[in-house]
């Protein structure tokens, strides 16, 4: 049986995320692609909280970050303990064992589960009912922070995936525009879901969570298998992409 991860501060989050990344490096697990990105985002959130001028309520934001992170950390702990995480995380974790998805797909599947499912749940839990509107500004700032990191993440991906821009020819967007599009859509879906969940009873909440998990997992399946045209582009990208998992994790790490 898995042991539930309990964390209290953003420093606890970073410590636990470091352990996840270290394990992924030891086991050469592609789960580390998203994990290292998420760890770096958490460090940026911590820096913004300490700055005191970015978020409207730093203490509330740290609480949201902790609840948000617990969902990922518990999901990966469940998976590694052979328990059942949410369907959205299960598709992302299972796909990490497949050879065909490229680095960008692994990152997008992690972002899908984390933002579309986890952020919506965490936001509704931290600011239920009438408290929700007050957190919207800081919610949007988290998404703005993610968006601002896209260019830097793109540069890191290109170090180990030099043909990534070929997706532009098949998908109609460059890789950073794909990521930006996903973040924007995820932001809108996550917030609308949080609005619904924040006013529900525990019974309604549980039902809505299960239904939303089904929807988000379907999005994950589409990211893993996006159709013929993008699949051709992905195949061409994969030919030149590094197969060294540890090298990729280290390339994606914030310097």
C-alpha positions in Angstrom: 0.0 0.0 0.0 1.2 3.5 -0.7 1.8 6.0 2.0 0.2 9.4 1.6 2.6 12.3 1.2 1.9 15.1 3.8 3.7 18.4 3.2 3.2 21.7 5.0 5.4 24.3 3.2 6.6 25.1 -0.3 10.1 24.1 0.9 8.6 20.7 1.7 7.3 20.5 -1.9 10.6 21.3 -3.4 12.3 18.7 -1.2 9.8 16.0 -2.2 10.1 17.0 -5.8 13.9 16.7 -5.7 13.4 13.2 -4.4 11.1 12.4 -7.3 13.5 13.8 -9.8 16.4 11.9 -8.3 14.5 8.6 -8.4 13.5 9.2 -12.0 17.2 9.8 -12.8 18.2 6.5 -11.0 15.5 4.5 -12.7 15.8 6.4 -16.1 12.0 7.1 -16.0 10.5 9.6 -18.4 8.2 10.7 -15.6 11.2 12.9 -14.7 10.6 15.1 -17.8 7.5 16.6 -16.3 8.7 16.3 -12.7 11.8 18.4 -13.3 9.7 21.1 -15.0 7.2 21.1 -12.2 10.0 21.4 -9.6 11.4 24.4 -11.4 8.0 26.0 -11.6 7.6 25.5 -7.9 10.9 27.2 -7.3 9.7 30.2 -9.3 6.5 30.3 -7.3 8.5 30.3 -4.1 10.6 33.2 -5.4 7.5 35.2 -6.3 6.0 34.6 -2.9 9.2 35.7 -1.2 9.3 38.8 -3.4 6.0 39.9 -1.9 4.8 41.9 -4.9 3.6 39.3 -7.4 0.8 37.5 -5.6 -2.0 39.2 -3.8 -1.8 36.8 -0.8 1.5 35.0 -0.4 0.3 32.8 2.5 -2.8 31.7 0.6 -0.7 31.0 -2.5 1.7 28.8 -0.5 -1.3 26.9 0.8 -2.6 26.4 -2.7 0.9 25.3 -3.9 1.1 22.7 -1.1 -2.4 21.3 -1.8 -1.7 21.3 -5.5 1.6 19.5 -5.1 0.2 16.9 -2.7 -2.0 15.7 -5.5 0.9 15.0 -7.9 3.1 13.6 -5.1 0.4 11.3 -3.9 -0.4 10.2 -7.5 3.2 9.3 -8.3 3.6 7.6 -4.9 0.4 5.5 -5.6 1.7 4.6 -9.0 5.1 3.5 -7.8 3.4 1.5 -5.0 1.2 -0.3 -7.6 -1.9 1.4 -6.3 -4.4 3.2 -8.6 -3.9 7.0 -9.1 -6.4 9.1 -11.0 -7.1 8.1 -14.6 -5.6 11.3 -15.8 -2.3 10.6 -14.0 -2.4 6.9 -14.9 -2.4 7.6 -18.7 0.5 10.1 -18.2 2.5 7.7 -16.1 1.8 4.6 -18.2 2.8 6.5 -21.4 6.2 7.3 -19.8 7.1 3.6 -20.5 6.2 3.9 -24.2 8.8 4.5 -26.9 6.8 6.5 -29.4 5.8 9.7 -27.6 8.4 12.6 -27.8 9.6 14.8 -25.0 6.9 17.5 -25.7 4.1 14.9 -25.5 5.3 13.7 -22.1 5.4 17.3 -20.8 1.9 18.1 -22.2 0.4 15.0 -20.7 1.8 16.0 -17.3 0.5 19.5 -17.7 -2.9 18.2 -18.7 -3.3 16.1 -15.6 -1.8 18.7 -13.3 -3.6 21.8 -14.5 -6.9 20.4 -15.8 -7.5 18.1 -12.9 -5.2 18.9 -9.9 -5.3 22.6 -10.0 -9.0 22.7 -10.3 -9.4 20.4 -7.3 -6.8 22.2 -5.2 -8.3 25.7 -6.0 -11.8 24.6 -5.0 -10.4 23.1 -1.8 -8.3 26.1 -0.7 -11.0 28.6 -1.6 -14.4 26.9 -1.4 -17.7 28.7 -1.9 -17.7 32.5 -1.5 -13.9 32.5 -1.0 -13.2 31.4 -4.6 -13.5 34.8 -6.4 -10.8 36.3 -4.2 -8.2 33.8 -5.4 -8.9 34.3 -9.1 -6.2 36.9 -9.6 -3.5 34.8 -8.1 -4.8 31.8 -10.0 -4.3 33.7 -13.2 -0.8 34.8 -12.1 0.2 31.1 -11.7 -0.8 30.5 -15.3 1.0 33.6 -16.4 4.1 32.4 -14.7 3.8 29.0 -16.6 3.3 30.8 -19.9 6.3 33.1 -19.3 8.5 30.0 -18.9 7.6 28.5 -22.3 10.4 30.1 -24.3 13.0 28.9 -21.9 11.5 25.4 -21.8 11.5 25.4 -25.6 15.2 26.2 -25.7 15.9 23.3 -23.3 13.8 20.9 -25.4 15.7 21.9 -28.5 19.0 20.9 -26.8 17.9 17.2 -26.9 15.3 17.4 -29.7 16.7 19.5 -32.5 13.9 18.6 -34.9 11.1 19.7 -32.6 10.1 22.6 -34.9 9.0 20.1 -37.6 5.8 19.8 -35.7 5.0 23.3 -37.0 4.7 21.9 -40.5 2.2 19.2 -39.4 0.3 20.9 -36.5 0.1 24.5 -37.7 1.8 25.8 -34.5 5.4 25.9 -33.3 6.0 23.9 -30.2 5.9 26.9 -27.9 2.6 27.9 -29.4 1.2 24.4 -28.8 2.3 24.7 -25.2 0.9 28.2 -24.9 -2.4 27.0 -26.4 -2.6 24.1 -24.0 -1.9 26.3 -21.0 -4.6 28.8 -22.1 -7.2 26.1 -22.6 -6.2 24.3 -19.4 -6.5 27.6 -17.5 -10.0 28.2 -18.7 -11.1 24.6 -18.1 -9.4 24.4 -14.7 -11.0 27.7 -13.4 -14.5 26.8 -14.7 -14.2 23.4 -13.0 -13.0 25.0 -9.8 -16.1 27.3 -9.9 -18.3 24.3 -10.1 -16.6 22.2 -7.5 -16.3 25.1 -5.0 -20.0 25.2 -4.3 -20.8 21.5 -4.3 -21.5 19.2 -1.4 -19.0 16.4 -0.6 -21.2 13.9 -2.4 -21.6 16.1 -5.5 -17.8 16.9 -5.4 -16.9 13.3 -5.5 -19.1 12.6 -8.5 -17.9 15.7 -10.4 -14.3 14.7 -9.6 -14.8 11.3 -11.2 -16.5 12.7 -14.2 -13.9 15.4 -14.7 -11.1 12.8 -14.3 -12.7 10.8 -17.2 -12.7 13.9 -19.4 -9.1 14.9 -18.6 -7.9 11.4 -19.1 -9.4 11.4 -22.6 -7.4 14.6 -23.4 -4.3 12.8 -22.2 -5.0 9.9 -24.5 -5.4 12.4 -27.4 -2.0 14.0 -26.6 -0.4 10.6 -26.6 -2.1 9.7 -29.9 -2.9 13.0 -31.7 -3.9 11.7 -35.1 -2.2 11.0 -38.5 -0.8 14.3 -39.4 0.8 15.2 -36.1 1.9 11.5 -35.7 4.0 11.9 -38.9 5.6 15.0 -37.5 6.2 13.3 -34.2 7.8 10.4 -35.9 10.2 12.8 -37.7 11.0 14.6 -34.5 11.6 11.3 -32.6 14.3 10.2 -35.1 16.6 12.9 -34.0 15.5 13.2 -30.4 17.8 12.0 -27.6 16.9 8.5 -26.2 19.1 9.1 -23.1 16.5 9.7 -20.4 19.0 11.1 -17.9 20.4 13.5 -20.4 16.9 14.8 -21.3 16.0 15.3 -17.6 19.2 17.2 -17.0 18.7 19.3 -20.2 15.2 20.2 -19.0 16.5 21.3 -15.6 16.5 25.0 -14.9 20.1 26.2 -14.7 
